[in-house]
Amino acid sequence: MLVYQGGIANVFQVDCANLAPFGRNAVRLFQSDFRACEHFARGCGTMGAIVHSVHCNKAGDIIRAVWDGDLDNAPFRDSMLPVTLNTKGF
């Protein structure tokens, strides 16, 4: 999961693509600026991972926060280049 968060982004490995933290068992693989995380997520997808892009408009550690799949309404959407690979969408 590529999760946009304000001026940074995170790439998490998850057991399931839940927006709520239940059963997700998220493990952060990478955290950086948007572009670096987008490139990292594309690399994961190239290697066969299923990649979904979501956002979370919260401060701090978002590993147990609720994430939002509505990227069109993300406050920082103009700076995002969402990644969805090896899946038909979220």
DSSP file (Angstrom, degrees, kcal/mol; ACC not computed):
  #  RESIDUE AA STRUCTURE BP1 BP2  ACC     N-H-->O    O-->H-N    N-H-->O    O-->H-N    TCO  KAPPA ALPHA  PHI   PSI    X-CA   Y-CA   Z-CA
    1    1 A M              0   0    0      0, 0.0    11,-2.8     0, 0.0     2,-0.7   0.000 360.0 360.0 360.0 127.0    0.0    0.0    0.0
    2    2 A L  E     -Ab  11  53A   0     50,-3.1    52,-2.8    81,-0.2     2,-0.6  -0.898 360.0-168.8 -93.9 117.4    1.3    3.4   -1.0
    3    3 A V  E     -Ab  10  54A   0      7,-3.1     7,-2.2    -2,-0.7     2,-0.3  -0.929   9.9-150.6-117.8 112.0   -0.2    5.8    1.6
    4    4 A Y  E     +Ab   9  55A   0     50,-2.5    52,-2.6    -2,-0.6     2,-0.3  -0.587  17.5 178.6 -77.6 139.7    0.1    9.5    1.0
    5    5 A Q  E >   -A    8   0A   0      3,-2.9     3,-2.5    -2,-0.3     2,-0.2  -0.797  52.1 -68.3-147.9  97.8    0.3   11.6    4.1
    6    6 A G  T 3  S-     0   0    0     -2,-0.3    -1,-0.2     1,-0.3    53,-0.0  -0.367 117.4 -11.8  57.8-121.9    0.6   15.4    3.9
    7    7 A G  T 3  S+     0   0    0     -2,-0.2    27,-0.4    -3,-0.1    -1,-0.3   0.402 133.6  53.8 -92.5   2.0    4.1   16.1    2.5
    8    8 A I  E <   -A    5   0A   0     -3,-2.5    -3,-2.9    25,-0.2     2,-0.3  -0.744  65.6-150.9-124.9 174.7    5.4   12.6    2.9
    9    9 A A  E     -AC   4  32A   0     23,-2.8    23,-1.9    -2,-0.2     2,-0.3  -0.957   4.4-150.5-142.6 162.4    4.3    9.1    1.8
   10   10 A N  E     -AC   3  31A   0     -7,-2.2    -7,-3.1    -2,-0.3     2,-0.5  -0.955   6.2-149.1-131.4 149.0    4.7    5.6    3.2
   11   11 A V  E     -AC   2  30A   0     19,-2.7    18,-3.3    -2,-0.3    19,-1.5  -0.990  24.5-173.6-118.5 122.4    4.9    2.2    1.6
   12   12 A F  E     - C   0  28A   0    -11,-2.8     2,-0.5    -2,-0.5    16,-0.2  -0.885  24.7-137.9-115.7 144.3    3.5   -0.6    3.7
   13   13 A Q  E     - C   0  27A   0     14,-2.9    14,-2.3    -2,-0.4     2,-0.3  -0.885  35.4-175.9 -90.3 131.1    3.4   -4.3    3.3
   14   14 A V        -     0   0    0     -2,-0.5    11,-0.2    12,-0.2     3,-0.1  -0.934  37.8-138.7-130.4 152.9    0.0   -5.5    4.4
   15   15 A D  S    S+     0   0    0      9,-2.9     2,-0.3    -2,-0.3     9,-0.2   0.824  96.2   4.1 -74.6 -32.7   -1.8   -8.8    4.9
   16   16 A C  S    S-     0   0    0      8,-0.5     2,-1.6     2,-0.1    -1,-0.3  -0.984  78.8-110.3-150.8 154.3   -4.9   -7.4    3.3
   17   17 A A        +     0   0    0     -2,-0.3     2,-0.2    -3,-0.1     7,-0.1  -0.279  57.1 155.4 -85.8  52.0   -5.8   -4.0    1.8
   18   18 A N        -     0   0    0     -2,-1.6    -2,-0.1     1,-0.1    49,-0.1  -0.526  41.2-151.3 -75.4 144.0   -8.1   -2.8    4.5
   19   19 A L  S    S+     0   0    0     -2,-0.2    48,-3.0    47,-0.1    -1,-0.1   0.792  87.3  64.1 -81.2 -31.3   -8.7    0.9    5.0
   20   20 A A  S    S-     0   0    0     46,-0.2    46,-0.1     2,-0.1     4,-0.1  -0.622  97.1-117.6 -86.1 153.2   -9.3    0.2    8.7
   21   21 A P  S >> S+     0   0    0      0, 0.0     3,-1.1     0, 0.0     4,-0.6   0.552  76.5 116.8 -72.6  -5.2   -6.4   -1.1   10.7
   22   22 A F  T 34 S-     0   0    0      1,-0.3    -2,-0.1     2,-0.1    -4,-0.1  -0.489  92.9  -9.1 -70.9 120.9   -8.1   -4.4   11.6
   23   23 A G  T 34 S+     0   0    0     -2,-0.4    -1,-0.3     1,-0.1    -8,-0.1   0.416 103.9 110.1  77.3  -1.9   -6.3   -7.4   10.1
   24   24 A R  T <4  -     0   0    0     -3,-1.1    -9,-2.9    -9,-0.2    -8,-0.5   0.873  53.6-167.9 -73.4 -37.5   -4.1   -5.2    8.0
   25   25 A N     <  -     0   0    0     -4,-0.6     2,-0.1   -11,-0.2    -3,-0.1   0.913  19.5-159.9  47.3  51.7   -0.9   -6.0   10.0
   26   26 A A        -     0   0    0     37,-0.3     2,-0.4    -5,-0.2   -12,-0.2  -0.349  16.4-169.5 -68.1 138.0    0.9   -3.2    8.3
   27   27 A V  E     -C   13   0A   0    -14,-2.3   -14,-2.9    -2,-0.1     2,-0.3  -0.992  24.2-126.6-126.7 120.9    4.7   -3.2    8.2
   28   28 A R  E     +C   12   0A   0     -2,-0.4   -16,-0.2   -16,-0.2     3,-0.1  -0.522  30.3 173.3 -71.0 125.8    6.4    0.0    7.0
   29   29 A L  E     +     0   0A   0    -18,-3.3     2,-0.3     1,-0.4   -17,-0.2   0.734  66.6   0.4 -97.7 -31.6    8.8   -0.7    4.2
   30   30 A F  E     -C   11   0A   0    -19,-1.5   -19,-2.7     2,-0.0    -1,-0.4  -0.986  52.3-171.2-160.8 143.1    9.7    2.9    3.2
   31   31 A Q  E     +C   10   0A   0     -2,-0.3     2,-0.2   -21,-0.2   -21,-0.2  -0.980  36.7 107.5-140.8 129.0    8.9    6.5    4.2
   32   32 A S  E     -C    9   0A   0    -23,-1.9   -23,-2.8    -2,-0.4    -2,-0.0  -0.853  68.1 -34.7-168.2-159.7   10.0    9.5    2.2
   33   33 A D     >  -     0   0    0     -2,-0.2     4,-2.1   -25,-0.2     5,-0.2  -0.258  68.3 -96.3 -72.0 168.5    8.7   12.2   -0.1
   34   34 A F  H  > S+     0   0    0    -27,-0.4     4,-2.6     1,-0.2     5,-0.2   0.926 120.5  48.0 -53.9 -52.8    5.9   11.4   -2.6
   35   35 A R  H  > S+     0   0    0      1,-0.2     4,-2.5     2,-0.2    -1,-0.2   0.901 110.6  49.9 -61.9 -43.5    8.1   10.7   -5.6
   36   36 A A  H  > S+     0   0    0      1,-0.2     4,-2.3     2,-0.2    -1,-0.2   0.922 113.9  45.8 -61.9 -42.9   10.5    8.4   -3.8
   37   37 A C  H  X S+     0   0    0     -4,-2.1     4,-2.9     2,-0.2    -1,-0.2   0.877 110.9  53.2 -68.7 -36.6    7.7    6.4   -2.4
   38   38 A E  H  X S+     0   0    0     -4,-2.6     4,-2.4    -5,-0.2    -2,-0.2   0.924 111.1  46.5 -62.5 -43.0    5.9    6.3   -5.8
   39   39 A H  H  X S+     0   0    0     -4,-2.5     4,-2.2     2,-0.2    -2,-0.2   0.914 112.9  49.5 -64.5 -42.2    9.1    4.9   -7.4
   40   40 A F  H  X S+     0   0    0     -4,-2.3     4,-2.2    -5,-0.2    -2,-0.2   0.928 111.8  48.6 -61.2 -45.4    9.6    2.4   -4.6
   41   41 A A  H  X S+     0   0    0     -4,-2.9     4,-2.4     1,-0.2    -2,-0.2   0.889 109.9  51.5 -64.0 -39.9    5.9    1.2   -4.9
   42   42 A R  H  X S+     0   0    0     -4,-2.4     4,-2.5     2,-0.2    -1,-0.2   0.890 108.6  52.1 -63.3 -38.3    6.3    0.9   -8.7
   43   43 A G  H  X S+     0   0    0     -4,-2.2     4,-1.5     2,-0.2    -2,-0.2   0.910 108.7  49.8 -63.0 -41.8    9.4   -1.2   -8.1
   44   44 A C  H  <>S+     0   0    0     -4,-2.2     5,-2.4     1,-0.2    -2,-0.2   0.916 111.8  48.9 -61.7 -42.4    7.5   -3.5   -5.8
   45   45 A G  H ><5S+     0   0    0     -4,-2.4     3,-1.7     1,-0.2    -2,-0.2   0.879 106.1  56.1 -64.7 -38.7    4.7   -3.8   -8.4
   46   46 A T  H 3<5S+     0   0    0     -4,-2.5    -1,-0.2     1,-0.3    -2,-0.2   0.835 105.0  53.5 -61.1 -32.4    7.3   -4.6  -11.1
   47   47 A M  T 3<5S-     0   0    0     -4,-1.5    -1,-0.3    -3,-0.2    -2,-0.2   0.428 132.9 -91.2 -84.2   1.2    8.4   -7.4   -8.9
   48   48 A G  T < 5S+     0   0    0     -3,-1.7    -3,-0.2     1,-0.3    -2,-0.1   0.375  78.2 139.9 111.0  -4.2    4.9   -8.8   -8.7
   49   49 A A      < -     0   0    0     -5,-2.4     2,-0.5    -6,-0.2    -1,-0.3  -0.405  56.1-118.2 -70.8 148.5    3.4   -7.1   -5.6
   50   50 A I        -     0   0    0     -2,-0.1     2,-0.5    34,-0.1    36,-0.2  -0.782  35.6-162.8 -81.9 126.4   -0.2   -5.9   -5.6
   51   51 A V  B     +E   85   0B   0     34,-2.1    34,-1.2    -2,-0.5     2,-0.3  -0.964  13.9 178.5-121.0 125.3    0.0   -2.1   -5.1
   52   52 A H        -     0   0    0     -2,-0.5   -50,-3.1    32,-0.2     2,-0.4  -0.917  18.7-142.1-115.5 147.2   -2.9    0.1   -4.0
   53   53 A S  E     +b    2   0A   0     -2,-0.3     2,-0.2   -52,-0.2   -50,-0.2  -0.947  31.3 152.0-112.2 133.7   -2.7    3.9   -3.4
   54   54 A V  E     -b    3   0A   0    -52,-2.8   -50,-2.5    -2,-0.4     2,-0.3  -0.803  28.6-131.7-141.2-179.9   -4.6    5.5   -0.6
   55   55 A H  E     -bD   4  68A   0     13,-2.5    13,-3.3   -52,-0.3     2,-0.3  -0.946   7.5-162.1-138.5 163.4   -4.2    8.6    1.6
   56   56 A C        -     0   0    0    -52,-2.6     2,-1.2    -2,-0.3   -50,-0.2  -0.899   7.6-159.2-146.6 113.4   -4.4    9.5    5.3
   57   57 A N        +     0   0    0     -2,-0.3     2,-0.3   -52,-0.1   -52,-0.1  -0.376  57.7 108.3 -93.1  56.8   -4.7   13.1    6.3
   58   58 A K        -     0   0    0     -2,-1.2     2,-0.2     2,-0.1    -2,-0.1  -0.926  64.6-122.2-128.8 153.7   -3.4   12.6    9.8
   59   59 A A  S    S+     0   0    0     -2,-0.3     2,-0.1     2,-0.1   -53,-0.0  -0.560  70.6  17.1 -90.2 159.7   -0.2   13.7   11.5
   60   60 A G  S    S-     0   0    0     -2,-0.2     2,-0.5     2,-0.0    -2,-0.1  -0.326 113.7  -5.8  83.1-161.8    2.2   11.3   13.2
   61   61 A D        -     0   0    0      1,-0.1     3,-0.3    -2,-0.1    -2,-0.1  -0.581  56.5-177.0 -73.6 118.9    2.5    7.5   12.8
   62   62 A I    >   +     0   0    0     -2,-0.5     3,-1.6     1,-0.2    -1,-0.1   0.239  49.2 111.2-102.1  12.3   -0.4    6.3   10.7
   63   63 A I  T 3  S+     0   0    0      1,-0.3   -37,-0.3   -38,-0.0    -1,-0.2   0.823  91.9  30.6 -59.8 -30.9    0.3    2.6   10.8
   64   64 A R  T 3  S+     0   0    0     -3,-0.3    -1,-0.3     2,-0.1     2,-0.1   0.197 101.4 107.3-111.4  14.9   -2.9    2.1   12.9
   65   65 A A  S <  S-     0   0    0     -3,-1.6     2,-0.4   -45,-0.1    -3,-0.1  -0.422  79.7 -98.1 -86.4 165.1   -4.9    4.9   11.5
   66   66 A V        -     0   0    0    -46,-0.1     2,-0.2    -2,-0.1   -46,-0.2  -0.727  40.8-150.3 -80.2 131.0   -7.9    4.6    9.1
   67   67 A W        -     0   0    0    -48,-3.0     2,-0.5    -2,-0.4   -11,-0.2  -0.655   4.9-134.1-101.1 160.6   -6.8    5.2    5.5
   68   68 A D  B     -D   55   0A   0    -13,-3.3   -13,-2.5    -2,-0.2     6,-0.0  -0.965  11.1-164.9-122.9 127.3   -9.0    6.7    2.8
   69   69 A G        +     0   0    0     -2,-0.5     2,-1.6   -15,-0.2     3,-0.2   0.483  66.2  98.9 -87.4  -3.6   -9.3    5.3   -0.7
   70   70 A D    >   +     0   0    0      1,-0.2     3,-1.2   -15,-0.1    -1,-0.1  -0.615  43.2 168.6 -86.6  81.7  -10.9    8.5   -2.2
   71   71 A L  G >   +     0   0    0     -2,-1.6     3,-1.3     1,-0.3    -1,-0.2   0.753  67.5  70.0 -68.6 -24.3   -7.8   10.0   -3.8
   72   72 A D  G 3  S+     0   0    0      1,-0.3    -1,-0.3    -3,-0.2     5,-0.1   0.767 104.4  42.4 -64.3 -23.6   -9.8   12.6   -5.7
   73   73 A N  G <  S+     0   0    0     -3,-1.2    -1,-0.3     4,-0.0    -2,-0.2   0.253  81.5 124.7-107.7  11.6  -10.6   14.3   -2.4
   74   74 A A    X   -     0   0    0     -3,-1.3     3,-1.8     1,-0.1     4,-0.2  -0.541  65.4-131.3 -68.2 135.4   -7.2   14.1   -0.8
   75   75 A P  T 3  S+     0   0    0      0, 0.0     3,-0.2     0, 0.0    -1,-0.1   0.707 107.4  42.0 -63.7 -18.2   -6.1   17.7    0.2
   76   76 A F  T >  S+     0   0    0      1,-0.1     3,-1.7     2,-0.1     4,-0.3   0.002  76.0 125.8-114.9  26.1   -2.7   17.1   -1.5
   77   77 A R  G X   +     0   0    0     -3,-1.8     3,-1.3     1,-0.3    -1,-0.1   0.754  62.7  66.3 -61.3 -28.5   -4.0   15.3   -4.7
   78   78 A D  G 3  S+     0   0    0      1,-0.3    -1,-0.3    -3,-0.2    -2,-0.1   0.712 103.1  47.8 -68.3 -18.1   -2.4   17.7   -7.1
   79   79 A S  G <  S+     0   0    0     -3,-1.7     2,-0.3     2,-0.0    -1,-0.3   0.425  95.8  96.9 -98.8  -0.4    1.0   16.5   -6.0
   80   80 A M    <   -     0   0    0     -3,-1.3   -45,-0.0    -4,-0.3   -46,-0.0  -0.666  45.3-174.3 -98.1 144.9    0.2   12.8   -6.2
   81   81 A L        -     0   0    0     -2,-0.3    -3,-0.1   -47,-0.1    -4,-0.0  -0.707  32.5-147.8-126.8  78.4    0.9   10.3   -9.0
   82   82 A P        -     0   0    0      0, 0.0     2,-0.5     0, 0.0   -29,-0.0  -0.015   3.3-142.4 -54.4 149.9   -0.9    7.3   -7.5
   83   83 A V        +     0   0    0    -81,-0.1     2,-0.4     2,-0.0   -81,-0.2  -0.960  24.4 167.5-116.3 126.5    0.4    3.7   -8.2
   84   84 A T        +     0   0    0     -2,-0.5     2,-0.4   -32,-0.2   -32,-0.2  -0.918  15.6 165.9-137.4 112.3   -2.0    0.8   -8.8
   85   85 A L  B     +E   51   0B   0    -34,-1.2   -34,-2.1    -2,-0.4     3,-0.1  -0.962  56.2   8.9-131.3 145.8   -0.2   -2.3  -10.2
   86   86 A N  S    S+     0   0    0     -2,-0.4     2,-0.3   -36,-0.2    -1,-0.1   0.765 110.8  81.7  62.2  28.7   -1.2   -6.0  -10.6
   87   87 A T  S    S-     0   0    0     -3,-0.1    -1,-0.2   -36,-0.1     3,-0.1  -0.971  82.4-122.8-153.3 159.6   -4.8   -5.2   -9.6
   88   88 A K  S    S-     0   0    0      1,-0.4     2,-0.2    -2,-0.3    -2,-0.0   0.315  77.8 -69.4 -90.0   9.5   -7.9   -3.9  -11.4
   89   89 A G              0   0    0      1,-0.1    -1,-0.4    -4,-0.1   -37,-0.0  -0.599 360.0 360.0 125.2 173.2   -8.2   -1.1   -8.9
   90   90 A F              0   0    0     -2,-0.2    -1,-0.1    -3,-0.1   -21,-0.1   0.427 360.0 360.0 -94.1 360.0   -9.1   -0.5   -5.3
